[in-house]
Amino acid sequence: MSISPTEQGSVYHNPPVAVVVATEDVHLVQEAEQLIKKLGDPVPDPEYIIHFGPRGVDIRSATTKNKNGHRVDFATIDRRTGAGNLSRKQVFPKSIGAPSTTVIDATAGFGEDAAMLALIGYTVVAIEKSPILSVLLRDGLRRAKQNKELWTALGGRLVLIEGNSLASLPTVPHVDVVYLDPMFPPKRKKSALPQGSIQILQSIVGYDPPDKTNILFEQAMQTATKRVVVKRPNHAPFFSDNPVAVHKGKLVRYEVYKPNT
């Protein structure tokens, strides 16, 4: 299906999203065309709009499609060091280990964790299976390149892969750490959740069933050479038996497991 960049407001449906092209930027039009091919046959009444426009790519509610939505913007990450967000004293980087570590983020989502690790100094390969989230991630990285200060801070240490982590993990050489942040059902019902990026993620990718999550964990344990780190909400049970370390924050904890290799 071809798209004319002048057909602003044209909507292409696919559950739970539709694609709107409102730009003549050749790169973004090509991204939109590829996304439509991957999403397949359109259906009516989408929940979200993937909007390709002058500010890049964002995802917005179909009921408020004329308002800017959520986009991947690495420039919004708090880059303060010392006692700030990028301090290695924070529980997240402490769970990952030494800054020379090579990390695979096997469940990239909107990429904030992967970008944060890259800004701290880790070399990160972020893998995301959703074509919708992958488009948003690529657009976020494209705009990061246009921000000289941010791009210098990232230092070329963040690489994005669109694909299934089960297939991709064995193909990446010399992986020190595999990081997993599975999508688990929330403690409360979905209707009680606040609107925001987490709810968008849940709507787009759904929840990871235990059998698939366990398979990914086992593949991670066979791939990493130093550790596997699993992010969990504090209210949830431990992901697996016998973590070698647990780094607990206010809302989440990071469980560290010794790999099989």
PyMOL commands that set and color helices and strands:
alter all, ss='L'
color gray80, all
select helices_A, chain A and resi 26-39+62-64+74-76+91-96+112-120+131-145+148-154+165-171+190-192+197-205+210-223
alter helices_A, ss='H'
color red, helices_A
select strands_A, chain A and resi 11-14+17-21+48-53+56-61+102-105+123-128+158-162+177-180+227-233+245-248+252-257
alter strands_A, ss='S'
color yellow, strands_A
deselect
rebuild
show_as cartoon
